[in-house]
């Protein structure tokens, strides 16, 4: 159960980072309909961010288990 909640939390954080980054750099304004290129960039950025955050969390968990 803990892993499911952690996975959902990572997805929400990744989505927030993706939206914030695209809005901050004015790559896309979220009131408009995305073009195919922008949608592709959003999906790729989200996947990469999700992989990085998941790896970071797994690394922290492994270090915590080794200390015990």
N, C-alpha and C positions, 0 to 999 in steps of 0.2 A: 504494500500500500504506500509506503514511504517513497519508493522509486517512481510510482505513478504520479504522485503529487509533485515530486521533484521534477519530473519530466514535463508536466503541465506548466509548472512555474518557469522552467527554462524556456519553453515555447512562448509564453506570455512576455517574458523579458526580452527574448530575441525579436519578437514582433514589435515591441515598444522601441527597441534600439533601431530597428529598421525604419520604422515610421519617423522617428525623431531625426535620424541621419538624413533621410531623403527630404524632409521638410526643412531642416536647418541649412542644407546646402542648396536649396531651391531646385533640386533635380525633379521634384514632382510636388504638386499641390493637391491635396487629397479631396478637393471638391470637384476635380476634373475626372473624366473617364481616362484610365491609363491606356496608352498605346501598347502595342505588342512588345516593343523594345523596353519600355519602362516596366511593364509587368514582368518581363524576363529578368530584368535587373533586380526588381524587388524580390522575386522568388530566390534568385541566386544569392543575393545578399543575406536574406533570411536564413537560408540553409547553411551558409558559411558561418554566420553568427551563432546559429544553433549548435553546430558541430564544435566550434571553439568553446562556447560556454559549457557544453556537456563534457568535453574533455577536461576543462578546468575543474569542474565539480568532481569528476571521477578522480583526478589527480589529488585533490584535497582530501577526498574520502580515503584513498589509499594511504596517504601520509598519516591520516588520523588513525587508521587501523594498525599501522606499523608501530606507532607510539605506544599503543596499549600492550 
